[in-house]
Amino acid sequence: MKPIFKSALLSMLFFPLTLSAQNFPAGTKPNQHNINGAEWPRVGEDRRVHFRIHAPEAKKVEISFRGEMTREDDGYWTLISNPEVIGFHYYQVIIDGVASADPNGKPFFGMGRWVSGVEIPETEPGTDYYKPKDVPHGQVSENWYYSKINNKWRRCFVYKPAEYAQNPQKKYPVLYLQHGMAEDETGWSNQGMMNFIMDNLIAEGKAVPMLVVMDSGNIEVPFSMNSGQSRNEYGRDFTPILLTEIIPHIESNYRVLTDRENRAMAGLSWGGFQTFNTALPNLDKFSYIGGFSGAGNIDLNDLSSVYNGAFANISEFNKKVPVLFMGIGSEERPERARNLADGLKAAGVKSVVYYESPGTAHEWLTWRRCLNEFVPLIFKN
């Protein structure tokens, strides 16, 4: 570690707050993803984020995606962002060219590394669906299993509904839920607030109780043209791992229903691409399919040949797949997804559900909303 950066980082961690540091800007509150007791960064009612970093020996300090900070006389650096859109956003502290997570923030794996996150809260009615409420809460557990395909131990996270322990004879359907490129199996529980979304939907009777399995899609390292892989090969080994290792592991260790009618798969961004590449050619194993800001390469002019002929017989497809969900943010160029959904409907695919998240782009709020829309539709037959 560079000596100057090390000194600056130690200052960030251990320098005591002065009285002036306690003069908080009016109308601001600590970012909800700060560690306990950390007052900065702060989020204002105007959706601006106030950053404050102590690095007296640094020459230049920046906040990623937001710009260069201003040095104050007391050794602190400050920056007030432009108004930010509602939802969750990544950031890093960059000190003299060296980027790191903010020591005042809880860690999130995104951008292919451990970074920090800031939450711009929603205030409109009906936007508390991903927040903890006074309802029965399920559990998210960490599970390890050995992959013969990868020749290493792998980890998945499993959400069990609150009633799971109270119903020892009951078996449950399963949703296999995937993260996006440069994220990992922690994403849906941490950034996505998946467990609170599930708790609230189940408590309100909008969704049937189910297990949710979140595993690594082998896409934590962002795709690179220099990797020796084509884009179609990137993360492709996840499909055999899911089919021959993850699903058997879950079905051997949890009380779950094992028929295709009680198995769903969904994913965001590249995880949606993986979902279509996995579920559509294997309709003997999946009934419900969802892509959130990500779907497959479907040629509407040659439907009969894509995905091993999944659409060759539309009437059979409609019987097998009650829900083919396509969600996307209104600010991330949704035309392609919308046209694909419309084209499939015109071809006779009755199960297509198109959802457009208003005002959001390629970000976690879009995907939280997609999950909230998708889950009430599945396992209802």
KEKE-3310 file (N, C-alpha, C; in steps of 0.2 Angstrom, whole numbers, plus 5000, padded with zeros to 4 digits):
npx = (5004:5003:5012:5007:4994:4990:4992:4982:4971:4971:4969:4956:4949:4952:4953:4947:4931:4928:4921:4916:4913:4901:4891:4879:4873:4857:4842:4847:4851:4860:4867:4858:4866:4877:4890:4886:4884:4892:4892:4893:4893:4879:4862:4852:4836:4834:4839:4852:4869:4879:4896:4910:4927:4941:4957:4971:4984:4982:4983:4974:4957:4943:4926:4919:4910:4905:4914:4927:4933:4932:4945:4946:4950:4953:4958:4949:4939:4927:4911:4897:4885:4876:4858:4852:4845:4831:4834:4847:4864:4881:4897:4914:4928:4941:4958:4971:4972:4970:4958:4945:4934:4922:4927:4917:4906:4895:4900:4897:4896:4900:4902:4913:4920:4923:4913:4906:4889:4875:4859:4846:4831:4814:4799:4786:4769:4766:4779:4786:4789:4800:4806:4809:4796:4783:4781:4780:4796:4807:4821:4838:4850:4867:4875:4886:4893:4901:4908:4910:4911:4917:4927:4929:4924:4908:4897:4880:4866:4851:4834:4822:4805:4795:4786:4792:4799:4789:4781:4784:4781:4777:4781:4790:4789:4802:4812:4825:4836:4846:4860:4868:4881:4897:4893:4889:4883:4879:4872:4857:4852:4858:4860:4848:4837:4830:4824:4816:4807:4801:4796:4786:4777:4773:4767:4756:4748:4750:4759:4764:4771:4788:4804:4820:4834:4850:4864:4881:4884:4895:4901:4907:4919:4920:4915:4927:4935:4948:4948:4948:4936:4921:4906:4895:4900:4903:4901:4894:4896:4888:4875:4876:4881:4870:4860:4865:4871:4868:4853:4851:4858:4850:4837:4841:4843:4833:4816:4808:4797:4799:4795:4793:4783:4784:4796:4805:4814:4824:4832:4843:4849:4864:4862:4848:4850:4857:4847:4837:4845:4846:4834:4824:4829:4827:4814:4808:4811:4809:4795:4792:4798:4809:4816:4825:4829:4836:4837:4836:4844:4833:4827:4814:4810:4813:4808:4806:4818:4826:4833:4834:4822:4812:4801:4795:4783:4770:4758:4760:4771:4764:4756:4766:4773:4768:4771:4781:4791:4796:4805:4810:4819:4812:4821:4832:4833:4821:4816:4819:4817:4803:4798:4802:4794:4781:4782:4783:4770:4762:4765:4758:4762:4756:4759:4768:4773:4775:4784:4787:4798:4795:4804:4817:4833:4847:4848:4847:4835:4826:4827:4822:4809:4805:4806:4797:4785:4786:4786:4773:4766:4769:4769:4755:4746)
npy = (4994:5011:5023:5036:5035:5025:5032:5041:5033:5028:5039:5042:5031:5032:5045:5057:5064:5081:5095:5103:5095:5090:5098:5096:5097:5105:5096:5084:5066:5052:5041:5026:5015:5016:5011:5007:5021:5029:5045:5051:5046:5058:5060:5071:5080:5084:5075:5076:5070:5071:5071:5067:5066:5062:5066:5071:5071:5069:5072:5073:5070:5060:5056:5042:5043:5055:5066:5077:5081:5094:5102:5105:5117:5109:5097:5089:5083:5088:5085:5089:5081:5081:5082:5065:5051:5041:5027:5013:5016:5013:5018:5024:5029:5038:5041:5050:5043:5030:5018:5014:5005:5014:5017:5020:5014:5000:4985:4981:4969:4974:4981:4972:4971:4975:4987:5003:5009:5020:5025:5032:5037:5032:5041:5041:5035:5018:5013:5006:4992:4985:4987:4983:4977:4975:4960:4942:4936:4929:4918:4920:4909:4903:4892:4879:4869:4856:4858:4848:4851:4864:4861:4865:4872:4879:4893:4896:4906:4904:4908:4905:4904:4912:4903:4891:4883:4880:4871:4857:4846:4851:4854:4865:4877:4882:4896:4901:4913:4925:4935:4950:4955:4957:4956:4946:4931:4937:4948:4950:4948:4958:4972:4970:4969:4957:4948:4956:4960:4948:4943:4953:4952:4939:4940:4948:4940:4941:4933:4916:4906:4902:4895:4904:4903:4909:4910:4910:4916:4914:4926:4936:4943:4956:4955:4953:4957:4952:4940:4928:4922:4922:4933:4926:4914:4918:4915:4904:4891:4891:4885:4870:4868:4873:4864:4851:4852:4862:4862:4848:4848:4857:4851:4840:4844:4852:4855:4854:4855:4845:4844:4851:4861:4867:4875:4889:4901:4916:4932:4946:4958:4952:4940:4938:4935:4923:4916:4915:4907:4896:4891:4891:4881:4870:4866:4855:4856:4869:4880:4894:4909:4923:4938:4952:4967:4960:4948:4935:4931:4932:4928:4935:4932:4919:4910:4896:4889:4894:4892:4878:4875:4879:4887:4882:4875:4884:4882:4872:4877:4888:4880:4874:4885:4896:4909:4921:4932:4949:4962:4979:4995:5011:5021:5015:5012:5005:5000:4988:4977:4979:4978:4965:4958:4962:4956:4943:4941:4943:4933:4923:4919:4917:4919:4930:4943:4960:4972:4989:4998:5014:5028:5023:5016:5006:4998:4994:4998:4996:4982:4977:4982:4974:4961:4962:4963:4951:4939:4938:4932:4919:4901:4900:4892)
npz = (5000:4996:5005:5008:5005:5014:5026:5024:5024:5037:5044:5040:5046:5060:5065:5077:5078:5076:5085:5075:5065:5068:5065:5056:5040:5037:5036:5032:5034:5041:5029:5025:5024:5031:5043:5060:5070:5061:5054:5041:5024:5021:5018:5009:5010:4998:4989:4987:4991:5004:5007:5017:5021:5030:5027:5028:5023:5009:4992:4982:4982:4978:4974:4967:4952:4955:4957:4961:4977:4989:4998:5015:5029:5040:5037:5032:5018:5007:4998:4989:4981:4965:4964:4966:4958:4965:4975:4975:4975:4969:4976:4977:4987:4981:4984:4980:4968:4971:4973:4985:4996:5006:5023:5032:5028:5025:5017:5000:4986:4971:4954:4952:4963:4981:4987:4991:4996:4993:4998:4991:4998:4994:4995:4991:4993:4995:4992:5001:5000:5000:5012:5030:5039:5052:5051:5050:5048:5036:5034:5029:5024:5024:5012:5009:4996:4986:4970:4957:4944:4944:4952:4965:4981:4983:4986:4991:4994:5004:5005:5017:5019:5033:5039:5037:5047:5055:5049:5047:5039:5027:5009:4998:4984:4973:4969:4958:4959:4951:4951:4943:4930:4937:4950:4964:4973:4985:4981:4979:4992:4999:4992:4985:4994:4995:5004:5012:5003:4999:5012:5015:5004:5005:5018:5015:5008:4994:4988:4986:4999:4997:4993:4990:4980:4979:4970:4964:4948:4941:4936:4942:4939:4928:4910:4898:4882:4881:4888:4882:4880:4871:4871:4872:4878:4891:4907:4904:4910:4921:4919:4918:4931:4939:4935:4938:4950:4959:4960:4964:4976:4984:4984:4991:5003:5008:5011:4998:4983:4969:4956:4939:4939:4950:4950:4947:4938:4938:4934:4935:4923:4916:4923:4919:4906:4907:4914:4903:4894:4901:4907:4896:4886:4894:4897:4903:4916:4922:4925:4927:4921:4922:4917:4921:4916:4907:4895:4883:4867:4855:4840:4832:4819:4817:4826:4829:4830:4840:4856:4857:4851:4859:4857:4846:4845:4849:4856:4865:4872:4879:4887:4895:4901:4912:4915:4907:4910:4907:4912:4914:4916:4913:4909:4903:4890:4884:4873:4865:4873:4875:4862:4859:4869:4864:4851:4854:4860:4849:4841:4847:4860:4875:4888:4891:4901:4902:4910:4915:4924:4931:4928:4932:4929:4924:4937:4954:4960:4949:4948:4961:4960:4949:4954:4964:4956:4949:4958:4964:4953:4951:4954:4956:4950)
capx = (5000:5007:5013:5003:4987:4989:4991:4975:4966:4971:4965:4948:4947:4953:4953:4941:4927:4928:4914:4913:4910:4894:4887:4877:4869:4850:4838:4851:4852:4865:4865:4856:4871:4883:4891:4883:4888:4895:4887:4894:4889:4873:4857:4847:4829:4834:4842:4859:4873:4885:4902:4915:4932:4947:4963:4975:4990:4981:4984:4967:4952:4937:4920:4917:4904:4902:4918:4933:4931:4936:4949:4944:4956:4954:4960:4943:4938:4920:4908:4890:4883:4870:4852:4853:4839:4830:4836:4853:4870:4888:4902:4921:4933:4948:4963:4977:4972:4969:4951:4943:4927:4922:4927:4911:4900:4894:4902:4893:4900:4897:4908:4918:4925:4919:4912:4901:4883:4871:4852:4841:4825:4808:4795:4779:4765:4767:4786:4790:4788:4807:4808:4807:4790:4781:4777:4784:4802:4810:4828:4843:4856:4873:4876:4892:4893:4907:4906:4914:4912:4922:4933:4930:4918:4904:4892:4874:4861:4844:4829:4816:4799:4795:4783:4796:4801:4783:4777:4789:4778:4776:4786:4789:4792:4808:4814:4832:4837:4852:4863:4871:4888:4901:4890:4889:4877:4876:4868:4850:4851:4861:4858:4841:4832:4825:4821:4810:4802:4797:4792:4780:4773:4770:4763:4750:4745:4751:4764:4764:4778:4793:4812:4823:4841:4854:4871:4886:4883:4902:4901:4909:4924:4917:4917:4933:4937:4954:4948:4948:4929:4916:4901:4890:4903:4904:4896:4890:4896:4883:4870:4877:4881:4863:4856:4867:4874:4864:4846:4851:4859:4844:4832:4843:4844:4828:4809:4805:4794:4804:4793:4795:4778:4786:4802:4806:4821:4824:4839:4844:4855:4867:4858:4843:4852:4858:4840:4834:4849:4846:4827:4820:4831:4826:4807:4806:4814:4806:4789:4791:4804:4809:4822:4825:4834:4841:4834:4840:4844:4827:4825:4807:4809:4815:4806:4806:4824:4830:4833:4832:4815:4807:4795:4793:4776:4768:4753:4764:4774:4759:4754:4772:4776:4762:4773:4787:4791:4801:4805:4815:4818:4810:4827:4838:4832:4817:4812:4821:4813:4796:4797:4802:4788:4775:4783:4781:4763:4759:4767:4754:4764:4751:4762:4772:4771:4780:4784:4792:4799:4795:4809:4823:4838:4850:4850:4844:4828:4822:4826:4818:4802:4804:4805:4790:4780:4786:4784:4765:4763:4772:4766:4748:4742)
capy = (5000:5017:5026:5042:5032:5021:5037:5044:5028:5027:5045:5041:5026:5033:5052:5058:5069:5087:5098:5106:5089:5088:5103:5093:5101:5105:5092:5078:5060:5047:5036:5020:5009:5018:5007:5010:5027:5034:5050:5052:5052:5060:5061:5077:5079:5086:5069:5077:5066:5075:5066:5070:5061:5065:5063:5078:5071:5067:5078:5074:5065:5060:5051:5039:5045:5061:5071:5079:5084:5101:5101:5110:5119:5105:5091:5085:5084:5087:5085:5088:5078:5084:5077:5059:5047:5037:5020:5011:5017:5012:5023:5022:5034:5038:5045:5050:5038:5023:5018:5009:5006:5019:5013:5022:5011:4993:4983:4978:4967:4976:4983:4968:4972:4977:4994:5006:5010:5025:5024:5038:5034:5034:5044:5041:5030:5011:5012:5002:4985:4982:4989:4979:4978:4971:4954:4937:4937:4923:4917:4919:4905:4902:4885:4877:4862:4855:4857:4844:4855:4869:4858:4869:4873:4885:4895:4899:4908:4901:4911:4901:4909:4912:4897:4885:4879:4878:4866:4852:4841:4855:4856:4872:4878:4886:4901:4901:4920:4926:4942:4952:4955:4960:4956:4939:4928:4941:4954:4950:4949:4965:4977:4969:4968:4952:4945:4960:4959:4941:4943:4957:4949:4933:4942:4952:4936:4942:4928:4909:4904:4898:4896:4907:4901:4913:4907:4914:4915:4914:4932:4942:4947:4959:4952:4957:4954:4949:4935:4922:4920:4926:4935:4920:4909:4921:4913:4898:4885:4891:4881:4864:4869:4874:4859:4845:4852:4866:4860:4842:4850:4860:4846:4835:4847:4856:4852:4857:4851:4844:4844:4857:4866:4871:4877:4895:4905:4923:4935:4953:4959:4946:4935:4937:4932:4916:4913:4912:4902:4890:4889:4890:4875:4865:4867:4850:4858:4875:4883:4901:4912:4930:4942:4959:4971:4956:4942:4931:4933:4929:4931:4934:4929:4912:4907:4889:4886:4897:4889:4871:4874:4880:4891:4878:4873:4889:4880:4868:4882:4891:4875:4873:4891:4901:4916:4923:4939:4954:4969:4984:5002:5016:5025:5011:5011:4999:4998:4982:4973:4980:4975:4958:4956:4963:4951:4936:4941:4943:4926:4919:4917:4920:4920:4935:4949:4965:4977:4994:5002:5021:5033:5020:5014:4999:4999:4990:4999:4993:4975:4976:4982:4968:4955:4963:4961:4944:4934:4937:4929:4912:4896:4901:4887)
capz = (5000:4996:5012:5009:5005:5020:5031:5023:5026:5044:5046:5039:5051:5068:5067:5081:5076:5080:5086:5068:5061:5071:5062:5051:5035:5038:5032:5030:5038:5039:5024:5029:5023:5035:5048:5065:5073:5056:5052:5035:5020:5023:5012:5010:5008:4991:4986:4987:4995:5007:5008:5021:5022:5033:5023:5028:5019:5002:4987:4979:4985:4974:4975:4961:4948:4957:4956:4965:4983:4991:5004:5020:5033:5046:5035:5029:5011:5007:4992:4989:4975:4962:4966:4963:4958:4971:4975:4978:4970:4971:4976:4980:4989:4977:4987:4976:4962:4974:4975:4990:4999:5012:5029:5036:5024:5024:5010:4994:4981:4964:4950:4952:4969:4987:4986:4996:4993:4996:4997:4991:5000:4991:5000:4989:4996:4992:4991:5007:4999:5001:5019:5035:5042:5058:5049:5051:5044:5034:5036:5023:5026:5019:5011:5005:4993:4982:4963:4953:4938:4945:4956:4971:4986:4981:4991:4989:5000:5003:5009:5019:5022:5040:5041:5035:5053:5059:5045:5046:5034:5021:5005:4995:4977:4973:4964:4958:4957:4949:4951:4937:4929:4942:4956:4966:4976:4990:4979:4980:4999:5002:4988:4982:4999:4993:5010:5014:4998:5000:5018:5014:4999:5008:5024:5013:5004:4987:4985:4990:5003:4993:4995:4985:4980:4976:4969:4960:4941:4938:4932:4946:4935:4922:4904:4894:4876:4882:4892:4878:4879:4868:4876:4873:4882:4897:4912:4902:4914:4927:4918:4921:4938:4942:4934:4940:4957:4964:4961:4968:4983:4987:4984:4996:5010:5010:5010:4992:4978:4964:4949:4935:4940:4956:4950:4943:4938:4936:4935:4932:4918:4913:4926:4915:4900:4910:4915:4897:4891:4906:4908:4890:4883:4899:4900:4907:4923:4924:4922:4927:4919:4922:4915:4924:4912:4903:4892:4878:4860:4852:4833:4831:4813:4817:4833:4829:4831:4846:4863:4856:4849:4864:4854:4840:4846:4853:4860:4870:4876:4883:4892:4900:4904:4913:4915:4904:4913:4905:4916:4912:4918:4908:4907:4901:4883:4885:4867:4863:4878:4874:4855:4860:4872:4859:4846:4856:4860:4842:4839:4851:4867:4880:4895:4891:4905:4901:4915:4914:4930:4929:4930:4934:4924:4925:4944:4959:4961:4944:4949:4966:4957:4945:4959:4967:4951:4946:4963:4965:4947:4951:4958:4958:4946)
cpx = (5004:5007:5008:4995:4985:4988:4984:4970:4965:4968:4958:4945:4947:4953:4947:4937:4927:4921:4911:4910:4903:4889:4884:4872:4861:4847:4842:4851:4857:4863:4863:4861:4877:4884:4888:4887:4891:4890:4887:4895:4882:4868:4852:4840:4829:4837:4849:4863:4879:4890:4907:4920:4938:4953:4968:4981:4989:4981:4977:4963:4945:4932:4918:4910:4901:4907:4923:4930:4935:4939:4947:4951:4958:4956:4955:4942:4930:4917:4901:4888:4877:4864:4853:4846:4838:4833:4844:4858:4876:4892:4909:4924:4939:4953:4969:4978:4970:4962:4950:4936:4928:4922:4921:4905:4900:4896:4897:4898:4897:4903:4914:4923:4920:4919:4907:4894:4879:4864:4849:4834:4819:4803:4787:4776:4766:4774:4790:4790:4795:4810:4806:4801:4788:4777:4782:4790:4805:4818:4832:4849:4861:4874:4882:4891:4899:4905:4912:4916:4917:4928:4934:4924:4915:4899:4886:4870:4854:4839:4823:4811:4798:4791:4786:4797:4794:4779:4782:4787:4777:4782:4785:4792:4798:4809:4821:4833:4844:4854:4865:4878:4891:4898:4891:4883:4875:4872:4861:4848:4853:4858:4850:4836:4827:4821:4815:4805:4797:4793:4786:4775:4769:4765:4756:4746:4745:4755:4763:4771:4782:4800:4814:4831:4845:4861:4875:4885:4890:4903:4904:4914:4920:4920:4923:4934:4944:4954:4949:4941:4926:4910:4896:4893:4903:4899:4892:4890:4892:4878:4871:4878:4875:4860:4858:4870:4870:4857:4847:4853:4853:4839:4834:4843:4838:4821:4806:4802:4799:4802:4794:4789:4780:4793:4802:4813:4820:4831:4839:4850:4858:4864:4852:4844:4854:4852:4837:4838:4848:4839:4823:4822:4829:4819:4804:4808:4811:4800:4788:4798:4804:4816:4820:4830:4839:4836:4839:4840:4838:4826:4818:4805:4811:4814:4807:4812:4828:4828:4830:4825:4810:4800:4792:4785:4773:4762:4755:4768:4770:4757:4760:4774:4770:4764:4780:4788:4797:4800:4811:4814:4816:4816:4833:4836:4827:4814:4813:4817:4805:4794:4797:4796:4782:4776:4781:4773:4760:4760:4762:4756:4760:4754:4766:4769:4777:4779:4789:4792:4799:4800:4816:4827:4840:4852:4845:4837:4823:4821:4822:4811:4800:4802:4798:4784:4780:4784:4777:4762:4765:4769:4759:4744:4741)
cpy = (5006:5021:5032:5039:5028:5026:5040:5040:5028:5033:5044:5036:5029:5041:5054:5064:5075:5090:5101:5101:5087:5093:5101:5097:5100:5100:5085:5072:5056:5042:5029:5014:5011:5012:5011:5015:5031:5039:5053:5046:5053:5062:5066:5076:5081:5081:5070:5073:5070:5070:5070:5065:5065:5062:5069:5077:5070:5074:5079:5068:5066:5055:5048:5041:5052:5067:5072:5082:5090:5100:5107:5111:5113:5098:5086:5087:5083:5088:5085:5086:5082:5079:5071:5055:5043:5030:5019:5013:5016:5018:5020:5029:5033:5043:5044:5045:5031:5023:5013:5010:5011:5016:5015:5018:5003:4991:4979:4975:4969:4980:4979:4968:4974:4984:4997:5007:5016:5024:5031:5036:5037:5036:5043:5035:5023:5009:5008:4995:4981:4984:4984:4981:4974:4965:4949:4937:4930:4923:4916:4915:4904:4895:4884:4870:4862:4854:4853:4847:4860:4867:4863:4870:4879:4886:4897:4901:4906:4905:4906:4905:4908:4906:4891:4880:4877:4873:4861:4846:4844:4855:4862:4872:4882:4890:4902:4908:4922:4934:4944:4952:4959:4961:4948:4937:4932:4947:4955:4951:4956:4971:4977:4969:4963:4949:4949:4960:4953:4941:4947:4955:4943:4935:4945:4947:4937:4936:4921:4909:4900:4899:4900:4906:4906:4911:4911:4911:4914:4920:4938:4946:4950:4956:4956:4953:4951:4943:4928:4919:4925:4928:4930:4915:4912:4919:4907:4892:4885:4886:4874:4863:4869:4867:4852:4845:4856:4864:4853:4844:4853:4855:4840:4837:4851:4853:4856:4852:4851:4843:4851:4863:4870:4873:4883:4897:4912:4926:4942:4954:4953:4940:4933:4933:4924:4913:4910:4907:4895:4887:4887:4883:4869:4866:4861:4851:4864:4877:4890:4904:4920:4933:4949:4963:4966:4950:4939:4934:4929:4932:4929:4931:4922:4909:4900:4886:4889:4893:4882:4870:4875:4883:4887:4877:4878:4887:4876:4872:4886:4886:4874:4879:4896:4908:4917:4930:4943:4960:4973:4991:5006:5020:5021:5008:5004:4996:4991:4976:4973:4977:4968:4955:4956:4958:4944:4935:4940:4936:4921:4916:4921:4922:4926:4941:4954:4970:4982:4998:5010:5025:5030:5017:5007:4999:4995:4991:4996:4985:4973:4977:4976:4962:4956:4962:4954:4939:4933:4932:4921:4907:4896:4896:4881)
cpz = (5000:5003:5013:5009:5011:5026:5030:5025:5033:5047:5046:5044:5058:5070:5071:5078:5080:5081:5079:5064:5063:5068:5056:5046:5037:5033:5029:5036:5036:5033:5027:5028:5026:5040:5054:5068:5068:5054:5045:5030:5023:5017:5014:5008:5000:4986:4985:4992:4998:5010:5012:5023:5025:5030:5023:5024:5011:4998:4983:4981:4980:4976:4968:4958:4950:4957:4961:4971:4985:4998:5009:5025:5038:5044:5032:5022:5011:4999:4993:4982:4971:4964:4962:4963:4964:4970:4977:4973:4973:4972:4979:4982:4985:4980:4983:4971:4965:4976:4980:4992:5005:5018:5033:5033:5025:5017:5006:4989:4974:4961:4950:4958:4975:4987:4992:4992:4997:4994:4997:4992:4995:4996:4997:4992:4992:4990:4996:5006:5000:5008:5024:5038:5048:5055:5050:5046:5042:5036:5029:5026:5021:5019:5007:5002:4988:4975:4960:4946:4939:4949:4962:4975:4983:4987:4988:4995:4998:5008:5010:5021:5030:5043:5040:5041:5056:5055:5043:5040:5027:5016:5001:4988:4978:4967:4964:4955:4956:4949:4944:4936:4935:4949:4958:4970:4982:4988:4980:4988:5002:4998:4986:4987:4998:4998:5012:5009:4998:5006:5018:5009:5002:5014:5021:5008:4997:4984:4989:4993:4998:4996:4989:4986:4976:4976:4964:4952:4937:4934:4936:4943:4929:4915:4901:4888:4876:4886:4888:4877:4874:4873:4877:4877:4890:4902:4910:4906:4920:4925:4920:4928:4942:4941:4937:4947:4961:4965:4965:4975:4987:4988:4989:5003:5012:5008:5004:4987:4972:4957:4946:4937:4946:4956:4945:4943:4935:4937:4932:4928:4915:4916:4922:4909:4902:4911:4908:4894:4895:4905:4901:4886:4888:4902:4903:4915:4926:4921:4922:4926:4919:4921:4917:4921:4909:4901:4887:4871:4856:4845:4832:4824:4812:4824:4834:4831:4837:4852:4862:4854:4854:4862:4847:4840:4851:4858:4866:4875:4881:4889:4898:4904:4906:4913:4912:4905:4910:4908:4914:4915:4912:4905:4905:4894:4882:4878:4864:4867:4876:4867:4855:4863:4867:4853:4848:4857:4853:4839:4842:4857:4872:4887:4896:4896:4904:4907:4914:4920:4928:4932:4933:4928:4925:4932:4948:4960:4956:4946:4956:4964:4953:4949:4962:4963:4949:4951:4964:4959:4947:4956:4960:4954:4950)
residu = (MET:LYS:PRO:ILE:PHE:LYS:SER:ALA:LEU:LEU:SER:MET:LEU:PHE:PHE:PRO:LEU:THR:LEU:SER:ALA:GLN:ASN:PHE:PRO:ALA:GLY:THR:LYS:PRO:ASN:GLN:HIS:ASN:ILE:ASN:GLY:ALA:GLU:TRP:PRO:ARG:VAL:GLY:GLU:ASP:ARG:ARG:VAL:HIS:PHE:ARG:ILE:HIS:ALA:PRO:GLU:ALA:LYS:LYS:VAL:GLU:ILE:SER:PHE:ARG:GLY:GLU:MET:THR:ARG:GLU:ASP:ASP:GLY:TYR:TRP:THR:LEU:ILE:SER:ASN:PRO:GLU:VAL:ILE:GLY:PHE:HIS:TYR:TYR:GLN:VAL:ILE:ILE:ASP:GLY:VAL:ALA:SER:ALA:ASP:PRO:ASN:GLY:LYS:PRO:PHE:PHE:GLY:MET:GLY:ARG:TRP:VAL:SER:GLY:VAL:GLU:ILE:PRO:GLU:THR:GLU:PRO:GLY:THR:ASP:TYR:TYR:LYS:PRO:LYS:ASP:VAL:PRO:HIS:GLY:GLN:VAL:SER:GLU:ASN:TRP:TYR:TYR:SER:LYS:ILE:ASN:ASN:LYS:TRP:ARG:ARG:CYS:PHE:VAL:TYR:LYS:PRO:ALA:GLU:TYR:ALA:GLN:ASN:PRO:GLN:LYS:LYS:TYR:PRO:VAL:LEU:TYR:LEU:GLN:HIS:GLY:MET:ALA:GLU:ASP:GLU:THR:GLY:TRP:SER:ASN:GLN:GLY:MET:MET:ASN:PHE:ILE:MET:ASP:ASN:LEU:ILE:ALA:GLU:GLY:LYS:ALA:VAL:PRO:MET:LEU:VAL:VAL:MET:ASP:SER:GLY:ASN:ILE:GLU:VAL:PRO:PHE:SER:MET:ASN:SER:GLY:GLN:SER:ARG:ASN:GLU:TYR:GLY:ARG:ASP:PHE:THR:PRO:ILE:LEU:LEU:THR:GLU:ILE:ILE:PRO:HIS:ILE:GLU:SER:ASN:TYR:ARG:VAL:LEU:THR:ASP:ARG:GLU:ASN:ARG:ALA:MET:ALA:GLY:LEU:SER:TRP:GLY:GLY:PHE:GLN:THR:PHE:ASN:THR:ALA:LEU:PRO:ASN:LEU:ASP:LYS:PHE:SER:TYR:ILE:GLY:GLY:PHE:SER:GLY:ALA:GLY:ASN:ILE:ASP:LEU:ASN:ASP:LEU:SER:SER:VAL:TYR:ASN:GLY:ALA:PHE:ALA:ASN:ILE:SER:GLU:PHE:ASN:LYS:LYS:VAL:PRO:VAL:LEU:PHE:MET:GLY:ILE:GLY:SER:GLU:GLU:ARG:PRO:GLU:ARG:ALA:ARG:ASN:LEU:ALA:ASP:GLY:LEU:LYS:ALA:ALA:GLY:VAL:LYS:SER:VAL:VAL:TYR:TYR:GLU:SER:PRO:GLY:THR:ALA:HIS:GLU:TRP:LEU:THR:TRP:ARG:ARG:CYS:LEU:ASN:GLU:PHE:VAL:PRO:LEU:ILE:PHE:LYS:ASN)
# end
